[in-house]
């Protein structure tokens, strides 16, 4: 059975890597903490997509299809979808989620690859909470908007984009 | 393309108000750099406060949209990457 709790797992890892006392933090741990905060949100989004489009109940869904949808997300596609979400009439909470996703992805890139940055304990704690808040926001979205957002993130074919443009332009009579 | 001084002032006011409202905090935009290749505006924000980083994160959630609004149509193809640099204030 697929593991549907990776988001909480990555959040737990992000917290474990930040020292709770006055101990001097290890740079590599702070970097991995920030990276894990991003991955927690990435997995939360993957789960939302798979649950929304295939089903949330393991015994009443095709689990192979659930995994296919879950793995259907990639970082670049999510980035584009979140960046362009502002052009769609999603609830404000989803716009805020999309922006937070992008900020966390940027922080993850710096933490993973940039030798010039020196993350601090305060920054690691900041991004853990930003990830928690993002996941809570995603969990609070209603069923219809969850399905719409999952579709927006995953389905990027030419036909889907033409359909979106026609709806946006108000030209839906031909559909 | 550069961010003009008036727009910098409005961004400074917005970010300080959003993150620092009701807090004892010194919030300053350290730098703003435009990357035309990446279509990003990198905003580094220095935050000196006794507030917990978690509280700042709660206030930060939703800030990006407000910054986009302040940036306006001219910059609507650029994503504002807002990086907090958090330090503790020193009591006298």
Interface residues (C-beta under 8 A of the other chain):
Chain A: X83 X86 X92 X95 X96 X99 X100 X102 X103 X106 X107 X110 X120 X122 X123 X125 X126 X127 X128 X129 X130 X133 X134 X137
Chain B: X40 X52 X53 X54 X56 X57 X58 X60 X61 X62 X64 X65 X68 X79 X81 X82 X83 X84 X85 X86 X87
